[in-house]
Amino acid sequence: MTTCKWCGKPLKKRKSNAQKYHKKCEKHATLELAIKRQMRAYRYNKENEIQTFSQYKRTLGTGSLSSNHNSEYAEEHKAIQKELERLKIF
């Protein structure tokens, strides 16, 4: 004899791979497992989102511009114009 994984009451098992819950407990158990799975996925996605943000926060979010400006005005202006054309703003 085994016990129900949800309520702990005795459970008759006929086969080794038979049910692990009473019929009444199975609904609650599957709901709880689904919630745990969703919470795990949410935490995993949040962690990846934070890592992705930390990788890109060092730049301005554009292709050829960085957070540091070019000391020569003409070169900086050329880089900005090139970026505006790439983004199809100008």
CORFENUR-V762541 format. One record per helix or strand of 3 or more residues. SS is the DSSP state (H for helix, E for strand). FROM is the first residue (numbers start at 0). LEN is the number of residues. If there is no record, write none. Layout:
SS;FROM;LEN / SS;FROM;LEN
//
This chain:
H;22;34 / H;72;14
//
